[in-house]
Amino acid sequence: SSLLAQGLASPEQADALRHELGLDLPLLQQYARFLTSLVRGDLGHSLYTGRPVTQIISEQLPYTAELAALGLLIALLLGMAVGLLATREDRLRQFPFASGVAGLATALPVAFTGILAILAAIASGAAPTLLRGVLLPALILGFASSGATARLIQAGLQDTLSAPFILAARARGLRYGPRLLWHALRPALPPVISLIAVEAAFLFGGTIVTESVFSRPGLGRLLVASILQGDYPIAQGLVVLSALGYTA
């Protein structure tokens, strides 16, 4: 363990710690022991504080849940707006501004946009207010996730606008506008709803960078700290939680 690597224990204490952690057992037996504890909801204890990992995670979970929920809402609203605008631009053959925004949202890493947002907040003089709140980090996180939503909505609308029921509505005099887009948008929404679950799990990875850049508490920052400190039970518990988020 990391405590032994730092030379903070005598040989007797090292043997006792290995036995307590189960490191003296065969690998298969260690794995079976871990799975048994996982079924009971026991993720072990921190190597440094001795506190239960589940308790440490539960303390930081509300901060990440707040950031991820607001980021997901922003991603859906921004992605839908950009997707609708990109579809209209394609039909009017204008400069593809919205498509460019969707491409940037997909391509730019969260760390880069987060640092740019911090510099912009400092330059505008609003840094103390923006950096203490959750809105700016959620905007960065939501912007990074909005690209996929915008692309999916744009592709769905392009297919739906050429569907027979839309052509029949146009033949009856329904003009291209909000009412027609609403009828075309409804069949395009099911793939977006399926994407929400994937985006929700993806946001956990985004919070790791976002919380680190903005120095916010949460699971992402806890994961980085546990890896740097070598507190592997916490890191292991967070990886298990992330895997459950993707498979749920």
C-alpha positions, 0 to 999 in steps of 0.5 A, spaced: 500 500 500 501 507 499 503 507 507 508 502 506 511 505 500 512 511 504 516 507 509 511 509 515 510 502 518 515 497 521 515 490 519 511 488 524 506 494 522 506 492 515 505 485 516 499 487 520 496 492 515 497 487 509 493 482 513 488 487 515 487 489 507 487 482 505 494 483 501 497 476 504 491 472 500 491 469 493 489 474 488 482 470 486 481 470 494 482 477 494 477 478 488 472 474 491 472 478 498 472 484 494 465 482 490 462 479 497 464 486 500 461 490 494 454 486 494 454 488 502 455 495 500 462 495 503 467 499 499 472 499 504 476 504 508 480 510 507 487 508 507 489 515 510 483 517 515 480 510 516 473 512 514 468 508 510 469 509 503 461 510 502 461 515 507 466 519 504 463 518 497 456 520 500 458 527 503 461 529 496 455 526 492 451 532 492 456 537 489 457 533 483 449 531 483 448 538 483 453 540 477 451 534 473 444 535 473 444 543 471 450 541 466 445 536 463 439 541 463 444 546 459 446 541 454 439 539 452 437 546 452 443 548 448 443 542 444 436 543 442 437 550 440 443 549 436 440 543 432 434 547 430 438 552 428 443 548 424 437 545 421 434 551 419 441 554 416 441 548 412 435 549 409 436 556 407 443 555 405 446 560 410 453 560 413 453 554 418 454 557 424 450 553 428 454 547 425 460 550 427 458 551 434 456 544 435 463 541 432 467 546 437 462 543 443 464 536 441 472 538 439 474 542 445 476 539 451 473 541 458 479 543 461 481 548 455 474 551 455 474 552 463 480 555 463 478 560 458 471 561 462 475 563 468 480 568 464 473 571 461 470 572 468 477 575 471 477 580 465 470 582 466 471 583 473 465 578 475 470 572 477 468 572 485 461 571 483 461 567 477 467 562 480 463 561 487 457 559 484 455 553 480 452 556 474 459 557 470 462 550 471 455 547 469 455 552 463 462 549 461 460 542 462 453 543 459 457 546 452 461 540 452 455 535 452 451 539 447 454 538 441 452 530 441 445 532 442 445 538 437 448 533 431 443 528 433 437 533 433 439 536 426 440 529 423 433 527 426 430 533 423 433 532 416 430 525 416 423 527 418 422 534 414 422 529 408 417 524 411 411 523 407 407 526 413 411 533 413 410 533 406 403 532 406 402 538 412 406 543 407 402 541 401 396 543 406 399 550 407 403 549 413 409 554 413 416 552 415 416 555 422 415 553 429 409 549 428 412 545 423 418 544 427 414 541 433 411 536 429 417 534 426 421 534 432 417 529 436 419 523 432 426 525 432 426 526 440 426 518 442 434 518 440 435 524 444 432 521 450 436 515 449 442 519 449 440 522 455 442 516 459 449 516 456 450 523 457 449 523 464 454 518 465 459 522 461 458 528 465 461 524 471 467 524 467 466 531 465 466 533 472 473 530 474 476 536 470 471 541 471 471 540 479 479 540 478 479 546 474 474 550 478 476 548 485 469 545 487 468 539 491 465 533 489 466 526 486 471 528 481 476 532 485 475 527 490 477 521 485 483 526 483 485 527 490 485 519 492 489 517 486 495 523 487 495 520 495 494 513 493 488 512 497 486 506 492 480 504 496 476 511 495 479 511 487 476 504 487 469 505 489 469 511 485 470 507 479 465 502 481 460 508 482 462 510 475 461 503 472 454 502 475 452 509 472 454 507 465 450 500 466 444 502 469 
